[in-house]
Amino acid sequence: MNLHDWIDELADALDLDDAEIDEGLVLDLARVVAHSVERPAAPVTAYLLGLAAGSQGADPAGVEALAARAQLLAENWERPAGAKDPDDVDDPVPDDSAVDHVGETFEV
């Protein structure tokens, strides 16, 4: 299954007739928000974009304009002093000491 299949199936499940989505626009906005604000803000922003577009009856150009406003806000977002950089995450490193890495090559 790919993203387009998921969108079609989800639109059907949510009873959205003729749902047109510019997934590139939404994904770009989510990426900017995740990096400029914080990761959990990305899906919330996408939801609010959809809510605003729906409540305003926005056409594709209107959705683009709303997304541009949200992206501009995210790009200019000032994190509070001492806030962690969302790109600087200390993810746990899995223990693979039992894995045999003999013969593996790594690209740099």
C-alpha atoms as a printed R data frame, in Angstrom:
    type eleno elety resid chain resno       x       y      z
1   ATOM     1    CA   MET     A     1   0.000   0.000  0.000
2   ATOM     2    CA   ASN     A     2   1.258   3.478 -0.764
3   ATOM     3    CA   LEU     A     3   0.299   6.958  0.368
4   ATOM     4    CA   HIS     A     4  -2.224   7.478 -2.434
5   ATOM     5    CA   ASP     A     5  -3.983   4.213 -1.577
6   ATOM     6    CA   TRP     A     6  -4.077   5.219  2.092
7   ATOM     7    CA   ILE     A     7  -5.548   8.632  1.242
8   ATOM     8    CA   ASP     A     8  -8.252   7.052 -0.936
9   ATOM     9    CA   GLU     A     9  -9.141   4.454  1.698
10  ATOM    10    CA   LEU     A    10  -9.140   6.995  4.520
11  ATOM    11    CA   ALA     A    11 -11.302   9.417  2.540
12  ATOM    12    CA   ASP     A    12 -13.797   6.597  1.959
13  ATOM    13    CA   ALA     A    13 -13.739   5.630  5.641
14  ATOM    14    CA   LEU     A    14 -14.352   9.254  6.648
15  ATOM    15    CA   ASP     A    15 -17.131   9.693  4.070
16  ATOM    16    CA   LEU     A    16 -15.244  12.406  2.221
17  ATOM    17    CA   ASP     A    17 -16.546  12.600 -1.324
18  ATOM    18    CA   ASP     A    18 -14.075  13.660 -3.987
19  ATOM    19    CA   ALA     A    19 -11.352  14.394 -1.458
20  ATOM    20    CA   GLU     A    20  -8.494  16.119 -3.219
21  ATOM    21    CA   ILE     A    21  -5.332  16.559 -1.229
22  ATOM    22    CA   ASP     A    22  -1.988  18.003 -2.115
23  ATOM    23    CA   GLU     A    23  -0.012  15.584  0.015
24  ATOM    24    CA   GLY     A    24   3.266  17.260 -0.954
25  ATOM    25    CA   LEU     A    25   2.002  20.542  0.470
26  ATOM    26    CA   VAL     A    26   0.867  18.898  3.706
27  ATOM    27    CA   LEU     A    27   4.082  16.877  4.065
28  ATOM    28    CA   ASP     A    28   6.261  19.935  3.418
29  ATOM    29    CA   LEU     A    29   4.337  21.927  6.005
30  ATOM    30    CA   ALA     A    30   4.574  19.079  8.527
31  ATOM    31    CA   ARG     A    31   8.343  18.817  7.962
32  ATOM    32    CA   VAL     A    32   8.884  22.539  8.538
33  ATOM    33    CA   VAL     A    33   6.711  22.542 11.644
34  ATOM    34    CA   ALA     A    34   8.394  19.434 13.062
35  ATOM    35    CA   HIS     A    35  11.825  21.026 12.664
36  ATOM    36    CA   SER     A    36  10.946  24.605 13.600
37  ATOM    37    CA   VAL     A    37   8.474  24.068 16.435
38  ATOM    38    CA   GLU     A    38   8.521  20.453 17.640
39  ATOM    39    CA   ARG     A    39   7.554  17.082 16.220
40  ATOM    40    CA   PRO     A    40   4.134  16.727 17.867
41  ATOM    41    CA   ALA     A    41   3.148  20.082 16.362
42  ATOM    42    CA   ALA     A    42   3.304  18.604 12.825
43  ATOM    43    CA   PRO     A    43   0.162  16.410 12.914
44  ATOM    44    CA   VAL     A    44  -1.705  18.998 14.967
45  ATOM    45    CA   THR     A    45  -0.844  21.637 12.361
46  ATOM    46    CA   ALA     A    46  -1.988  19.366  9.524
47  ATOM    47    CA   TYR     A    47  -5.266  18.768 11.358
48  ATOM    48    CA   LEU     A    48  -5.811  22.486 11.974
49  ATOM    49    CA   LEU     A    49  -4.999  23.235  8.331
50  ATOM    50    CA   GLY     A    50  -7.692  20.781  7.273
51  ATOM    51    CA   LEU     A    51 -10.145  22.181  9.804
52  ATOM    52    CA   ALA     A    52  -9.514  25.747  8.612
53  ATOM    53    CA   ALA     A    53  -9.761  24.753  4.956
54  ATOM    54    CA   GLY     A    54 -13.011  22.900  5.548
55  ATOM    55    CA   SER     A    55 -14.619  25.605  7.643
56  ATOM    56    CA   GLN     A    56 -13.713  28.236  5.035
57  ATOM    57    CA   GLY     A    57 -14.705  26.090  2.073
58  ATOM    58    CA   ALA     A    58 -11.225  26.690  0.699
59  ATOM    59    CA   ASP     A    59 -10.390  25.670 -2.860
60  ATOM    60    CA   PRO     A    60  -6.872  24.354 -3.619
61  ATOM    61    CA   ALA     A    61  -5.489  27.886 -3.888
62  ATOM    62    CA   GLY     A    62  -7.088  28.757 -0.553
63  ATOM    63    CA   VAL     A    63  -5.551  25.685  1.089
64  ATOM    64    CA   GLU     A    64  -2.183  26.711 -0.337
65  ATOM    65    CA   ALA     A    65  -2.586  30.200  1.124
66  ATOM    66    CA   LEU     A    66  -3.533  28.806  4.542
67  ATOM    67    CA   ALA     A    67  -0.563  26.428  4.453
68  ATOM    68    CA   ALA     A    68   1.750  29.295  3.514
69  ATOM    69    CA   ARG     A    69   0.543  31.292  6.528
70  ATOM    70    CA   ALA     A    70   1.118  28.302  8.822
71  ATOM    71    CA   GLN     A    71   4.562  27.653  7.342
72  ATOM    72    CA   LEU     A    72   5.587  31.291  7.738
73  ATOM    73    CA   LEU     A    73   4.525  31.158 11.385
74  ATOM    74    CA   ALA     A    74   6.530  27.959 11.925
75  ATOM    75    CA   GLU     A    75   9.623  29.295 10.164
76  ATOM    76    CA   ASN     A    76   9.614  32.356 12.414
77  ATOM    77    CA   TRP     A    77   8.784  30.435 15.580
78  ATOM    78    CA   GLU     A    78  11.038  31.287 18.499
79  ATOM    79    CA   ARG     A    79  11.638  28.418 20.891
80  ATOM    80    CA   PRO     A    80  11.746  29.336 24.569
81  ATOM    81    CA   ALA     A    81  15.240  29.707 26.021
82  ATOM    82    CA   GLY     A    82  16.621  26.321 26.985
83  ATOM    83    CA   ALA     A    83  14.162  24.370 24.809
84  ATOM    84    CA   LYS     A    84  15.603  21.277 23.194
85  ATOM    85    CA   ASP     A    85  16.281  21.362 19.473
86  ATOM    86    CA   PRO     A    86  13.820  18.869 17.927
87  ATOM    87    CA   ASP     A    87  16.609  17.598 15.663
88  ATOM    88    CA   ASP     A    88  18.829  16.872 18.658
89  ATOM    89    CA   VAL     A    89  17.148  13.757 19.989
90  ATOM    90    CA   ASP     A    90  18.827  11.176 22.164
91  ATOM    91    CA   ASP     A    91  17.121   8.116 20.720
92  ATOM    92    CA   PRO     A    92  18.014   4.870 22.448
93  ATOM    93    CA   VAL     A    93  20.561   2.802 20.569
94  ATOM    94    CA   PRO     A    94  19.503  -0.844 20.224
95  ATOM    95    CA   ASP     A    95  21.872  -3.499 21.530
96  ATOM    96    CA   ASP     A    96  22.977  -5.511 18.504
97  ATOM    97    CA   SER     A    97  25.934  -7.154 20.188
98  ATOM    98    CA   ALA     A    98  24.491 -10.579 19.331
99  ATOM    99    CA   VAL     A    99  24.396  -9.751 15.596
100 ATOM   100    CA   ASP     A   100  27.244 -10.992 13.411
101 ATOM   101    CA   HIS     A   101  28.482  -8.016 11.356
102 ATOM   102    CA   VAL     A   102  31.373  -9.866  9.694
103 ATOM   103    CA   GLY     A   103  31.655  -8.940  6.043
104 ATOM   104    CA   GLU     A   104  29.331  -5.926  6.251
105 ATOM   105    CA   THR     A   105  30.361  -2.743  4.498
106 ATOM   106    CA   PHE     A   106  29.280   0.736  5.353
107 ATOM   107    CA   GLU     A   107  28.945   3.694  3.033
108 ATOM   108    CA   VAL     A   108  30.196   7.039  4.221
